[in-house]
């Protein structure tokens, strides 16, 4: 889980993810989009933003802490494909087995081992919106690979995630939502939700308040969450960005159908 100016504390024995315990209801949606599945704190449906339909794509933190009831809830919601944006070295065993009908696709988003990755590790540890425009300009291929995985997934809802569900997940959500015609303010608001949803998890790990830390980082570079994200969103020309970086016409049509119909 990537953070800014954090104090490292082992994750072993982390508790308190679901303070209310297992609900007899398999899944609930709060505030229309937010998902409450046992073991996750940062899950939400992108349906209702732009032209995205409900139950097309869901974003969340790594689902490794979903228990049996949590995976049952995801299955009942329609999840049939999970797109994992983490590098192979980050992957951890699941707390409970995934339903047999769920397909997991690995689509690492970080260009690990490149000069870009080493440069941005020193700037923001790839844990803020600062690196988004550079990533899209210099290394669009991993983003297109992840978009392709969503476009080509089997029928059903697609869940995509990284570790904390903030930056890699946020970047992919930004691309999908921009394609689907969401307003910049909708995309910014969706990105910022993660700081609130993950706060308890960060606190338990002994990490510094991430909203404050990233706000300070952005301010030191003369920008804000809103300005940085809006600049990235408005610079993306859709569908030219996707087609110009390798997505085929057929895959574009499949992506449109998945998100909107």
TITOR-159887 format. One record per atom (N, C-alpha, C, O): z negated, x negated, y negated; residue in one letter. Coordinates in steps of 0.02 Angstrom, whole numbers, plus 50000, padded with zeros to 5 digits. Atoms other than C-alpha are relative to their C-alpha. Layout:
ZXYa ...
This chain:
500004995750059x 500005000050000x 500004995549938x 499544991549929x 499945004550056x 500574991749840x 499645002749938x 499695008749923x 500384998150059x 499474991949685x 500064994749947x 500314989249961x 500025004750055x 499284983449517x 499284997749990x 498825001849986x 500655003050014x 497814971549488x 499455003050044x 498965005850019x 500474996849954x 496894977249643x 499514995050029x 499644989050031x 500475003949960x 495374971049735x 500115001950072x 500075007850089x 499854998549930x 495764969649919x 499385002150038x 498864998750036x 500534997749956x 494664979650035x 500335002550064x 500815006350059x 499694997849938x 495074982450220x 500015007650004x 499565011049980x 499944992849993x 495674999850263x 499615002650060x 499535008750066x 500334997749940x 494715000450427x 499435004749983x 499025003449939x 500554995450008x 493575015350438x 500075004649941x 499595008049922x 499904995650058x 494325024650290x 499915007250021x 500195009550071x 500134992949984x 493705042550289x 500085004149937x 500205001649883x 500014995550057x 493695057650179x 500685002249976x 500755004549920x 499334998050021x 495565061150177x 500035007649992x 500355010149945x 500014992850005x 495275079550209x 499275002349996x 498945003050047x 500714998450010x 493595084450135x 499815006850028x 499225008050042x 500164993349978x 493725102350192x 500045000850075x 499885006250102x 499934999549928x 494055098550374x 500635003750020x 501035005749977x 499404996849974x 495375106450484x 499995007549985x 499525011050001x 499944992950016x 495955123250421x 500315003750058x 500725000850094x 499684996149947x 496385137050544x 500735001449984x 501125003150029x 499304999150019x 498005138850447x 500354993350008x 500124988349981x 499665006249986x 499245125750505x 500254996549937x 500194990449931x 499785003350061x 499985122750334x 499915004849941x 499955010949949x 500034996150060x 499755128650158x 500394996449946x 500434990349946x 499665002950057x 500755125850001x 499615002149938x 499545008049925x 500374998550060x 499755124549841x 500434998449940x 500844993749941x 499605000850060x 500495125949668x 500745000050018x 501134996349988x 499314998849979x 502125131149754x 500304994350041x 500664995650090x 499665005649967x 502635113549810x 499544995550040x 499764992350088x 500455004849969x 501095103949863x 499815002250070x 499675008150083x 500124998649929x 500775102750050x 499324997350020x 499144991750003x 500655002149976x 499065101950131x 500034999850076x 499925004950109x 499985001149928x 499255094850306x 499444995350018x 499334990349982x 500585004049982x 497755087450395x 500194992650007x 500584990750051x 499885007249998x 497775068750361x 500454997449944x 500534991449938x 499595002450055x 498925068250209x 499705002549934x 499395007949932x 500274998150065x 498445068750025x 500555000449947x 500435002849892x 499485000950050x 500115065949938x 500665003050022x 501195000250007x 499384996949977x 501365077750018x 500225005749956x 499815009949935x 499734994350038x 502485089349920x 500745000950013x 501114996150025x 499314997949992x 504115098549938x 500374999049934x 500105000749881x 499615000750061x 505475094049813x 500385006349982x 500725006649930x 499684993650014x 506125111849824x 499755003149935x 499155002949922x 500184997050064x 506145120649656x 500134995449941x 500104997649884x 499825004750052x 506595105049558x 500764999449999x 501074997850050x 499284999950002x 508375105649497x 500275005350046x 500035011050047x 499704995249953x 509455113949629x 499744999150072x 500035001850119x 500255001249932x 508415107949777x 499675006250028x 499255009349995x 500294994249968x 507985121849897x 499354998150035x 499264992350054x 500625001549962x 506265123149979x 500154998050071x 500635000450102x 499975002349931x 506035114350146x 500624996050017x 500824995550075x 499445004649988x 507535102950124x 499734992950008x 499894989550057x 500285006849998x 506585086850085x 499285000249975x 499115003949928x 500705000650017x 504745082550076x 499844992649990x 500074988450028x 500235006850011x 503965066750003x 499264999650013x 498895004550003x 500725000949989x 502275059750050x 499854992650011x 500304988450012x 500215006749981x 501275044050088x 500154999150075x 500365003850108x 499885001249929x 501445035950260x 499625005150042x 499035006250030x 500324994649962x 501075049650388x 499574997550057x 499415001350103x 500385002849945x 500075037950499x 499325003250010x 499045002950064x 500664996949995x 498465047450461x 500025007450017x 499505010650023x 499964993149977x 499125064450510x 499695000550070x 499844996550114x 500284998949934x 498095070950655x 500455005050037x 500995006850013x 499594995549960x 498735082750790x 500165006449961x 500725008949963x 499894993950039x 498505097850676x 500484998649942x 500885002949924x 499555001850055x 499385088650534x 500734999750022x 501175002349988x 499315000349974x 500925084950640x 500245007050020x 500835008650012x 499814993149983x 500905102950703x 500205003849937x 500675007849938x 499844996850064x 500915108550521x 500694997849976x 501095001849952x 499355002650021x 502385097150480x 500565003050042x 501085004850015x 499504997049956x 503335103750631x 500115007449982x 500675009749978x 499944993050019x 502955121750583x 500365000949934x 500695006049923x 499664999750065x 503595118050408x 500754998850007x 501145000349962x 499285001249988x 505255112750484x 500194992750003x 500794991150009x 499835007149999x 505135093750482x 500284998050068x 499964999050120x 499685002449939x 506335086550609x 500214992649996x 500354989450046x 499825007150010x 506735069450533x 499514996849951x 499344999849900x 500435004050044x 505595056250456x 500394993749981x 500604990050026x 499675006050024x 506395042650349x 499464995449972x 499144996949922x 500525004850017x 505235027550337x 500304994449957x 500744990749980x 499735004950048x 505575016550184x 499634993350001x 499804988949962x 500405006249998x 504325002950230x 500364994450038x 500794995750080x 499775005749963x 504724985550289x 499665000050069x 499135002950077x 500264999849932x 504434982450474x 499284997350005x 498894999650046x 500665002949998x 502884971950439x 499455004549974x 498865003049983x 500504995450028x 502014986550353x 499815005650048x 499305009050038x 500094994149958x 502124999150494x 499384999550042x 499224994250070x 500634999649962x 500525004650579x 500065005650051x 500475010150043x 499984994749949x 500195015350733x 499785006749969x 499365006949924x 500204993350021x 500065034050706x 499325001850031x 499164999650086x 500654997749975x 498355042150725x 500115004950058x 499725005150105x 499844995149948x 499155055950831x 500754999650014x 501134997849970x 499285000449984x 500825056750922x 500415005049961x 500195010649947x 499544995650035x 502305064150830x 500305004950050x 500385003350109x 499684995349954x 503085079850904x 500644997050029x 500994993249996x 499445003149964x 504425075351031x 500675001249964x 501134997249971x 499374998450032x 505775083650926x 500114996749932x 500624997949900x 499935003350064x 505475072950772x 500334993250009x 500114989150049x 499655006449999x 506695058550744x 499784995849941x 499754998249884x 500205004650053x 506105043450645x 500564995049987x 500814991850033x 499475004750021x 507395033250547x 499684994849955x 499354996649906x 500265005450041x 506915016350476x 500534997949950x 501084995849969x 499545001850053x 507745012950308x 499624996149946x 499494998849892x 500405003950047x 506774998850221x 500344999649931x 500934998149926x 499724999850067x 507015000050034x 499944993449962x 500364991849920x 500105006350036x 506354983249977x 500504994750024x 500584993850084x 499575005549980x 507614968849975x 499594993650012x 499664988749976x 500465005549985x 506324957250053x 500394993550013x 500914993550046x 499695006449989x 506764938850049x 500534998149949x 500824992749953x 499505001350051x 507924940049900x 499674997249937x 499074998349927x 500295002150064x 507684931749730x 499755005949959x 499255005249923x 500224993950036x 507554949349658x 499295001850021x 498865003149978x 500664998049975x 506064953349769x 499464995149977x 498934997249955x 500495005050021x 505174937049729x 499875000549925x 499304999649903x 500084999550072x 505484939349543x 499575006049981x 499115005449940x 500364993950019x 504824957149536x 499295000250030x 498865003750003x 500695000649975x 503304953149644x 499554996949947x 498974998749941x 500395003350052x 502744942149500x 499925004449938x 499455003649899x 500024995850060x 503114955449368x 499555006050011x 499085007249972x 500404993949989x 502384971449442x 499875001450074x 499645006950091x 500114999249928x 502274968749631x 500415005950027x 500235008950077x 499594994249983x 503644982149641x 499575006250007x 499655010150054x 500484994549998x 502274994749603x 499975003849934x 499455006549916x 499964996250062x 502855002449439x 500735001949989x 501174999350022x 499304998150013x 504415010849368x 500404994649966x 501014995449957x 499635005350034x 504874994649280x 500574997350041x 501104995750013x 499485003149960x 505874988249427x 500565004850021x 501065002650048x 499514995149976x 506845004349459x 500714998649976x 501164998150017x 499315001050022x 508375001149347x 500304993650027x 500894993450044x 499745006349973x 508534983149405x 500175000850074x 500684998150097x 499874998849929x 508414988649587x 500665003850009x 501075002050051x 499394995949994x 509775001749564x 500624996149981x 501164997350008x 499435003950022x 510894989349476x 500164994150046x 500744992750060x 499905006249962x 510624973849584x 500005001050075x 500334997350111x 500054998849928x 510194980949755x 500055007550016x 499575010450042x 499944992849985x 510874998749771x 500085001450074x 499965007050096x 499854998749930x 511304996449955x 499435003150040x 499555007950076x 500554996749962x 509565000250027x 499885007249978x 499695011450019x 500094993150024x 509465015649917x 500535004550031x 500375010050053x 499464996149970x 511155021749979x 499875001050075x 500015006450101x 500164999249928x 510605018450159x 499495005550011x 499565009550057x 500514994849994x 509085029550133x 500305006949984x 500145011850018x 499674993750017x 510125043150049x 500455002250058x 500475008150075x 499564998549943x 511365042150194x 499605002850058x 499815007450093x 500434997749945x 509945044350319x 499805007349990x 499775011150038x 500184993150015x 509445060450231x 500615004550007x 500565009950036x 499394996049997x 511235066750216x 500215001350072x 500435006850089x 499754999549931x 511615063550400x 499475002350050x 499605002550110x 500534998049954x 509965069550472x 500175006550036x 500575010550012x 499914993849962x 509915083250603x 499735005949959x 499345004949912x 500254994150036x 509615101050543x 499245000249999x 498914998350047x 500724999750009x 507865103950478x 499794996249938x 500214993049905x 500275003450059x 506755097050342x 499954992550013x 499804990350068x 500075007349996x 506775078350306x 499394997949960x 499324999749901x 500595002950033x 505135069550264x 500154992649987x 500334989050033x 499915007150014x 505305052850175x 499374997149968x 499025000649932x 500635003050022x 503915040650136x 500054992549998x 500504989550029x 500115007249996x 503395022750102x 499294999150023x 499095001950074x 500705000949981x 501575017050108x 499575005249964x 499265009549995x 500394995250039x 500725026449966x 500395005949975x 500105010549946x 499594994450023x 502185037949928x 500095000049924x 500185005249894x 499975000350073x 502295031649749x 500664997049974x 501055000649942x 499435003350033x 503645018949703x 500655000150040x 501165002450015x 499394999549960x 504905017149844x 500175007450011x 500755009450004x 499894992849992x 504685035549881x 500205003149933x 500635007449931x 499844997450066x 504715039049694x 500704998349978x 501045002449947x 499325001950018x 506335029449671x 500515004250037x 501005006550008x 499534995849962x 507205038749811x 499985007249976x 500505010449971x 500064993250027x 506535055349745x 500375000649934x 500715005649921x 499655000150064x 507195050749573x 500765000550010x 501095004349975x 499284999949987x 508935047649643x 500225006950027x 500715009750004x 499834993449971x 508945063749746x 499965005549947x 500405009849943x 500094994750050x 508285074349603x 500504999549943x 500725004649917x 499485000850051x 509495066949477x 500655002850025x 501015006349989x 499404997249970x 510915071049595x 499985007650000x 500495010949990x 500084992749995x 510225088749613x 499905003449932x 499765009349929x 500014997050066x 510185091349425x 499315001649972x 499255005849927x 500674998950028x 508305090849395x 499964996949931x 500274991849917x 500095002650068x 507785088249215x 499564993750002x 499124993250045x 500425006050000x 507035071249172x 499255001549999x 498874998150033x 500724998650003x 505365079149129x 499735002650066x 499145001450082x 500214997949933x 505295087249302x 499904994050045x 499414993750083x 500035005949957x 505625070649387x 499404995649980x 499054993050024x 500585003950023x 504335061549280x 499355003250023x 498904999850048x 500614996549980x 503015074849314x 499884999350075x 499314998550096x 500085000749927x 503345073949501x 499774993050018x 499334992250060x 500215006949987x 503185054949500x 499264999149983x 498904996150022x 500695001150022x 501545055549404x 499485003550044x 498905001450045x 500484996549956x 500745067749527x 499674995450050x 499094996350068x 500265004449949x 500525053749651x 499374996349978x 498924995250018x 500595003650024x 499255044649542x 499375004250008x 498845001550024x 500584995649991x 498105059649548x 499875001150075x 499295000950096x 500094998449929x 498415063649732x 499724994150040x 499364995050088x 500215005949963x 498115045649788x 499374996749972x 499144991749999x 500565003250033x 496635041949674x 499404999050047x 499104993650049x 500565000649954x 495315045449806x 500134994450051x 499684990550066x 499835005249952x 496225034249930x 499934993149969x 499654988549999x 500065006450035x 496355020149803x 499264998249987x 499064992549996x 500715001250013x 494515022149756x 499654997650062x 499254992950059x 500335001749938x 493975021149937x 500184992950022x 499794989550056x 499795006749983x 494965005049957x 499764994749950x 499874988849959x 500255004750050x 494154997449803x 500514997749951x 500414992749917x 499485001850047x 495744996949702x 499845002449930x 499515007549922x 500074997950068x 495744997849515x 500385006549989x 500875007950024x 499654993950016x 496255014649439x 500734998449985x 500884994849937x 499305002050005x 498135013649460x 500365003149941x 500825000049913x 499694997050059x 498615025649322x 499864995749938x 500314994449898x 500195004350057x 497665014949196x 500344993250005x 500584990649955x 499725006749992x 498304998649270x 500744999949984x 500984995449949x 499284999950012x 500135003549267x 500155001949928x 500634999449898x 499924998350071x 499965011649096x 499944993749957x 500334992749911x 500095006250037x 499314994949031x 500594995250010x 500824992149962x 499435004449986x 500714985349116x 500625002249961x 500974998149931x 499424997450036x 502034996649040x 499924999049925x 500394997149891x 500135000850071x 501224995948868x 500114992749979x 500374991449924x 499915007150016x 501234976848874x 500744998349994x 500924993349963x 499285001150004x 503114978048894x 500345005149953x 500955006049955x 499744995650052x 503304990748754x 500295006550024x 500755009249992x 499734993749975x 503615006148858x 499445004350029x 498865002450029x 500454995249969x 502785021048943x 500315002650064x 500895001350079x 499724996849940x 502975030549106x 500615004349980x 501145003750009x 499484995250019x 503995043849018x 500644996449977x 501194998249997x 499425003550027x 505125031748925x 500364996050054x 500974996150058x 499705004149948x 505405020149072x 500385004250050x 500965002850066x 499684995849951x 505785033849197x 500595003849971x 501125004350003x 499464996250031x 506845044049077x 500614995649989x 501184997849998x 499455004750009x 507895028749037x 500384998950066x 500994998850067x 499685000949935x 508225025949222x 500395006250020x 500965005750044x 499674993749980x 508645044249252x 500655001149961x 501175002649990x 499424998650042x 509835045949105x 500564994850008x 501134996149990x 499485005149989x 510735029849151x 500395001150065x 500914998150075x 499674998649936x 511195036749323x 500545005349990x 500395010949969x 499454995250002x 512895045149325x 500135002450070x 500324998550114x 499904997149934x 513025056849472x 500635004450003x 500765007949954x 500135003749938x 513905057349591x 500294992950001x 500314989750054x 499665006550002x 514745041249532x 499564994450029x 499814990150065x 500445005349974x 513215030549572x 500024999950076x 500074994550106x 500014999749926x 513195036549753x 500674998050029x 500704993950075x 499335001549974x 515065035749782x 500204992849986x 500514989550028x 499825006850018x 515265019249692x 499644994750039x 499844988950039x 500405004849962x 513965011049802x 500035001250075x 499604998950113x 499874999749929x 514635016349970x 499905006650035x 500095007250094x 500064993549967x 514195034450005x 500695003250003x 501055003349953x 499344997149992x 515735043150074x 500025007149971x 499505010249959x 499924993050023x 516435059750012x 499685004850049x 499365009750028x 500294995649949x 515905067650177x 499244999849997x 498915004950004x 500725000750005x 514145060850160x 499735003249937x 499195006249937x 500204996750063x 514055066849980x 499975007650010x 499505010949988x 499994992949987x 514545084250037x 499425002050045x 499125007350035x 500564998649955x 513245083550176x 499344999849961x 498905004049974x 500605000450040x 511915078250051x 499925006249956x 499385009149950x 500014993950042x 512375092549934x 499805006050041x 499395010150019x 500164994249957x 512315104950077x 499264999950021x 498935005150021x 500705000449977x 510625098650138x 499525001949944x 499045005649956x 500474999050055x 509805099049968x 500035007049971x 499535009749947x 499904993950041x 510525115149899x 500155006450039x 500135011850010x 499824993849963x 511015127250040x 499575000850062x 499665005650099x 
